[in-house]
Amino acid sequence: MRILIIGGGVAGLVCARALHRAGYDVTLIEASDGIGGRVRSDCVDGFILDRGFQVLFTAYPAARRQLNLAALDLRAFDPGAIVAWRGRREVLTDPLRDRDPAALIGAALTGIVSPADKLRTLQLALRLRRQTVDEILAGPDRATLTELKALGFSDQMIDRFFRPFFGGIFLDRSLQTSAKCFRFNFKMMSDGETVVPARGMGAIADQLGAELLRAGKVRLNTRAVALLNNADRVTGARLDDGSELLADAVVLATPAPETARLSGLPMPEGSLGSSCVWLATRHPLYRGKKLLLNAEDNAFVNTLAPLSAVAPTYAPSGWHLYAAAILSVPEIDDSTMMARVMVDLHRIFVNEAAAMTTLANARILRVDRIPFAQFPQPPGLHPNLPDNRSARRGLYLAGELTEASSINAAILSGERCAEAIQVDLPR
Ligand SMILES: Cc1cc2nc3c(=O)[nH]c(=O)nc-3n(C[C@H](O)[C@H](O)[C@H](O)COP(=O)(O)OP(=O)(O)OC[C@H]3O[C@@H](n4cnc5c(N)ncnc54)[C@H](O)[C@@H]3O)c2cc1C
């Protein structure tokens, strides 16, 4: 039974590997020069640069099933975050998980979050820890902002913590993203660690794809330009070199806009872009392994991630690596982008002479622009996402677009797609 998988992102890799292991004759074609899709890393002058700043949650259920986490040599961020606002930097942390006495004391003394908000956060963490993923995803949906207000959080807590923190995850500081995404991500962070593999996020895709590459099942630099049909059945794909690949089933594991174009089927609409400026410095800008959130209302940089503090392998000896994440793809050139990043970082470190000197000597390694990083996930979207079995015979869908916009969802979609094919087309 020949299965053609179009797209070598996480979802396509998981689907292809499962079918290959089950004895199907699998071919995976990938348009770009490497596997991983949105989860790739590059080595640049001895630094590891992911394609945009991203992380893995060790509690992701599908990741736990499909990845050998130990082999990824995971390095964890410290729980909580540093919130930068009006020239101050204050620590917010999870008292259930943080073992750093200084962070715990700092968080206890912070003026940004009131004692009542701290209590609500703790109660929420405890409740979500007790509930299963199915329980937190059940029931009616609403916007994250509506949910936070209903839970009694103050505007100050929402504006200074939830907007930059969860806005950074959903690429949506307005917090209009589904509260189901919020609950799921909050639970993932409470239940496990926030990590990057020592060799970069691309190591996740490398692990998923290793078996397929060894077996010669992957064709890189190979783009599907159209699907082939016989009567009402999808029978293969035409490639960019004009050749055709025939198969008993075709899996589209491409991002939503490309899946819509190739299949002609309705897919989740819209796109959320993000950018990332990679900075190398000779000295650390701050100590510790917490994310730094820019809580200013007019923030350009949303998050500063101290990658080499978390995983020293990300930078060569004597250097420190930071990812400055921006929640859009502004139409400005690299030098304007870097200038705007520097304005925000100067505002954040304004009272520290050493950090200002470090910034003055910082090296910009790369600017990433990712126009399609995620699709928007408003309340009520998820039950209406496409199924792995498409409306066209012989055509299956894998990819975040059948579940939600995350690495966990992409893995889950790949698993479910492979299961559907094994049921419909037993070997
Ligand atoms: C900057 C950024 C930050 C993120 N942060 C996080 C995070 O912290 N945590 C998290 O869980 N998720 C995060 N995500 C989301 C996560 O990366 C994605 O949800 C997930 O990787 C999607 O996987 P996928 O396999 O569905 O699609 P993709 O990774 O997009 O893979 C699709 C593949 O199809 C290929 N392709 C496209 N068209 C064709 C064609 N015609 N022929 C052949 N091949 C084709 C593409 O080249 C690509 O390799 C982030 C994403 C970005 C970009």
The ligand as a MOL file (V3000), in Angstrom:
LIG
                    3D

  0  0  0     0  0            999 V3000
M  V30 BEGIN CTAB
M  V30 COUNTS 53 58 0 0 0
M  V30 BEGIN ATOM
M  V30 1 C 8.1520 31.2700 15.5500 0
M  V30 2 C 7.2570 30.1560 16.0100 0
M  V30 3 C 7.1210 29.9190 17.3530 0
M  V30 4 C 6.3450 28.8530 17.7940 0
M  V30 5 N 6.3350 28.5700 19.1170 0
M  V30 6 C 5.8010 27.4030 19.5150 0
M  V30 7 C 6.0190 26.9310 20.8400 0
M  V30 8 O 6.7550 27.5580 21.6090 0
M  V30 9 N 5.4400 25.7620 21.2100 0
M  V30 10 C 4.6440 25.0440 20.3510 0
M  V30 11 O 4.1330 23.9950 20.7510 0
M  V30 12 N 4.4280 25.4620 19.0890 0
M  V30 13 C 5.0070 26.6040 18.6470 0
M  V30 14 N 4.8600 27.0040 17.3530 0
M  V30 15 C 3.9280 26.2780 16.4770 0
M  V30 16 C 4.5020 24.9740 15.9540 0
M  V30 17 O 5.8240 25.1480 15.5180 0
M  V30 18 C 3.6170 24.4810 14.7930 0
M  V30 19 O 2.2830 24.3700 15.2570 0
M  V30 20 C 4.0280 23.1170 14.2600 0
M  V30 21 O 5.4110 23.0310 14.0590 0
M  V30 22 C 3.2890 22.8550 12.9670 0
M  V30 23 O 3.7270 21.6290 12.4220 0
M  V30 24 P 3.0930 21.0680 11.0720 0
M  V30 25 O 3.7830 19.7950 10.7780 0
M  V30 26 O 1.6200 21.0700 11.1970 0
M  V30 27 O 3.4120 22.1650 9.9310 0
M  V30 28 P 4.7890 22.7350 9.3690 0
M  V30 29 O 5.8380 22.7110 10.4020 0
M  V30 30 O 4.4700 24.0520 8.7700 0
M  V30 31 O 5.2110 21.7030 8.2310 0
M  V30 32 C 4.6740 21.7590 6.9330 0
M  V30 33 C 5.7580 21.3310 5.9400 0
M  V30 34 O 5.1830 21.2600 4.6460 0
M  V30 35 C 6.1320 21.7170 3.7080 0
M  V30 36 N 5.3990 22.1010 2.4890 0
M  V30 37 C 4.5720 23.1610 2.3360 0
M  V30 38 N 4.0370 23.1390 1.1050 0
M  V30 39 C 4.5350 22.0500 0.4740 0
M  V30 40 C 4.3490 21.4770 -0.8300 0
M  V30 41 N 3.5210 22.0410 -1.7290 0
M  V30 42 N 5.0320 20.3440 -1.1570 0
M  V30 43 C 5.8650 19.7490 -0.2450 0
M  V30 44 N 6.0680 20.2530 0.9980 0
M  V30 45 C 5.4090 21.3770 1.3620 0
M  V30 46 C 6.7930 22.8850 4.4240 0
M  V30 47 O 8.0350 23.2220 3.8360 0
M  V30 48 C 6.9080 22.3200 5.8410 0
M  V30 49 O 8.1260 21.6500 6.0160 0
M  V30 50 C 5.6160 28.0620 16.8730 0
M  V30 51 C 5.7410 28.3220 15.4980 0
M  V30 52 C 6.5720 29.3380 15.0730 0
M  V30 53 C 6.7660 29.5300 13.5980 0
M  V30 END ATOM
M  V30 BEGIN BOND
M  V30 1 1 1 2
M  V30 2 1 2 3
M  V30 3 2 2 52
M  V30 4 2 3 4
M  V30 5 1 4 5
M  V30 6 1 4 50
M  V30 7 2 5 6
M  V30 8 1 6 7
M  V30 9 1 6 13
M  V30 10 2 7 8
M  V30 11 1 7 9
M  V30 12 1 9 10
M  V30 13 2 10 11
M  V30 14 1 10 12
M  V30 15 2 12 13
M  V30 16 1 13 14
M  V30 17 1 14 15
M  V30 18 1 14 50
M  V30 19 1 15 16
M  V30 20 1 16 17
M  V30 21 1 16 18
M  V30 22 1 18 19
M  V30 23 1 18 20
M  V30 24 1 20 21
M  V30 25 1 20 22
M  V30 26 1 22 23
M  V30 27 1 23 24
M  V30 28 2 24 25
M  V30 29 1 24 26
M  V30 30 1 24 27
M  V30 31 1 27 28
M  V30 32 2 28 29
M  V30 33 1 28 30
M  V30 34 1 28 31
M  V30 35 1 31 32
M  V30 36 1 32 33
M  V30 37 1 33 34
M  V30 38 1 33 48
M  V30 39 1 34 35
M  V30 40 1 35 36
M  V30 41 1 35 46
M  V30 42 1 36 37
M  V30 43 1 36 45
M  V30 44 2 37 38
M  V30 45 1 38 39
M  V30 46 1 39 40
M  V30 47 2 39 45
M  V30 48 1 40 41
M  V30 49 2 40 42
M  V30 50 1 42 43
M  V30 51 2 43 44
M  V30 52 1 44 45
M  V30 53 1 46 47
M  V30 54 1 46 48
M  V30 55 1 48 49
M  V30 56 2 50 51
M  V30 57 1 51 52
M  V30 58 1 52 53
M  V30 END BOND
M  V30 END CTAB
M  END
